Amino acid sequence: MRVELSAQALAFVRRLAPEPRRMLREALHGLERERGDIQPLEAELRGFFRLRVSRYRVVFHYALVRGQRV
């Protein structure tokens, strides 16, 4: 699976201090293998998931692009 970040998320990660940035990058690489503290969201956010990384939460969804999960 491939992970793509929005411009807003990328800018946020780049502004973080080195240690939180490293933790988020490692978690996003783990997400490529669908590893980490991942939970589906409910109600109006059904179809989205959250990845918990320390005190941060990454909200994401899966999409198919050319038959590959992104």
C-alpha positions in Angstrom: 0.0 0.0 0.0 1.2 3.5 -0.7 0.6 6.5 1.7 0.0 9.9 0.3 -0.2 13.0 2.5 -2.2 16.1 1.8 -0.3 19.4 1.5 -1.7 20.5 4.9 -0.6 17.3 6.7 2.9 17.5 5.1 3.3 21.1 6.2 2.2 20.1 9.7 4.7 17.3 9.9 7.6 19.4 8.6 6.9 22.0 11.4 7.2 19.5 14.2 10.2 19.2 16.5 12.6 16.4 15.5 11.3 13.7 17.9 7.6 13.9 17.2 8.4 14.2 13.4 10.4 11.0 13.6 7.6 9.2 15.4 5.0 10.3 12.9 7.2 9.4 9.9 7.8 5.9 11.4 4.1 5.5 12.0 3.3 6.5 8.5 5.8 4.0 7.1 4.1 1.4 9.3 0.8 2.4 7.8 2.1 1.3 4.4 2.1 -2.2 5.9 -1.2 -1.5 7.7 0.5 -1.6 11.1 -0.1 0.6 14.1 -2.9 1.6 16.4 -5.6 1.8 13.7 -9.3 2.1 14.5 -12.3 2.8 12.2 -14.3 5.9 12.9 -18.0 5.9 13.3 -21.2 7.9 12.5 -20.6 10.7 9.9 -16.9 9.7 9.7 -17.7 6.1 8.7 -15.2 5.0 6.0 -12.4 6.9 7.7 -9.8 5.5 10.1 -7.5 7.0 12.7 -3.9 6.1 13.5 -2.8 7.0 17.0 0.8 8.1 17.4 1.5 9.3 20.9 -0.6 12.4 21.4 -1.3 12.8 17.7 -4.1 11.3 15.6 -3.9 10.8 11.9 -7.3 10.6 10.1 -7.2 8.8 6.8 -9.2 6.7 4.3 -8.3 4.1 1.8 -8.7 4.6 -1.9 -8.1 2.4 -4.9 -5.9 4.0 -7.6 -5.2 1.7 -10.6 -6.1 -1.3 -8.5 -3.7 -0.4 -5.7 -4.8 0.6 -2.3 -3.7 4.1 -1.4 
